[in-house]
């Protein structure tokens, strides 16, 4: 696939180096992916936009900080203010993500919460919840 480059606006949040040290690279990848899967479903509700208007990208080791990071960005050249709005509701997004994960009756992950087990691993649900708790401690 050709590289896609888009000049737009974004919002991101990173997790501490301590949080990264507590998990293997694989575990962190599953946790970030699980949390990103939840957030990509919740965010459009706060923005009142089409889910394809935003993109959520997890990175185990972000280029700018070398820490686990989740990026949200507008899928429009120059951005249209969606990522700025998500920044404003950051705490509420995490609160809703936590609620969505804990209220789901699946054991390890499913398409209705963090994503299928094949994508997030057997502990994806638990690991995504641990990341949310880590982010709440930072706030």
N, C-alpha and C positions, 0 to 999 in steps of 0.2 A: 504494500500500500504506500502511496506517496505521502510524504510528510505533510501534515495540515498545519498551516500557520495562520493565525488570526490575531490581529491587533485589537484587543478588547479590554474590558475592565474585569477585575477579579477580587475575590475576598478569600482569605485562607486562614486556617488556624493550625498551629503546630502543637505537637505534644512534647513533653520534656524528654531530655536525654535519659533521665532515670526511668521513665516509662518505656523507652526504647530498649534500655538495658535489661529490663525484666522479661522481655519476650525475645524469642529467636526472630530472625528476619522473616521467616515463613509465617510465624504466628502473628507478627505485626502486619504483614501483608493481608492475612485473612481478617484481622480485626479492622483494619482501615477499610478494606473492601466491604465488609459487612456494614460498618457505620455509614460509608458512602452510599450503599444501596438503600439504607433507611432514609438518609437525608435527601436523596434525589427524588423520593416519593413525597416527602413532607414539604420541601421547599416551594414547589409550585402552588401549594395551598396558601402560603403566606404572600406569595407574589401575585396570585391570581393570574397566572400565565400558563402557557402551554408547557408541559414537561420538556419539550424539545428546545425551549428558549434558554435553558441553562444547562450547564454541564458540570458534573462533579467528578474530580480526578484525585484518587489517593496516591501518595508517593511515600514509600518507606523511608527514603533518604532524599529529601528535597534539595535541589541544587543550591538555593539561597541560604538555607539554615543547617543542612545536614541532619535534620530531624524529621520524624514522621509528620506528614502534613496532608491535609485535605483541602483541595482548591475548589472553589465554585467560580465559574465564569460565565458571562453573558455570551451567547452564541451569535452576537451581532457585531459587526465591525464598529469599533469605538465604544461599544457597550451602550446599554440603554437604561442603566441604573438598577438593574436587578441585583447585582452582587452587592451594591451599597446597601440596599434594603435588607439583604440577608445578613450583612454585618450588623445592622441595627437590631435584628431579632435573634442574634446568635444564641443567647441563653435560652430563649423560648424554643428554638430549633432543637437544641440538645435535650431540653426537658421533654419535648414531644417524642423525640427519638427514643429516649429512655422508656417512656410510657408505651410506645409502640412495641418495643422489644419485650418488655416485661409482661405485657398483656397478651402476647401471642402464645398460644398453647403448644407450639411445636417444641421439640426437645433441643435441637441443635441449630436450627435455622431452616427457613423455608422462603419461598418467593414473596410471602406476605410480610416478612420482617427483614432479616439481614441478607437474605438470598439463599439459594439452594446449597445444601451441604457440599455438593460437588464443586461449588465455587468458593465457599468460605471455610470449608473443613468442618470436622466434627465439633469443634469448640468455637466456631465463628460467632455464634450468638453470645456466648459468655465473654469472649474476648472483645467484641464490640461494646458490650455493656461495661466492661472494665475501662475501656477508653473514655466512655462518657463520664464515668465516675472520676477518672483522672482529670478530665477537662473541667468538671464541676469543682474539684479541689483547687484548680488554678484560678477560677473566677472569684 
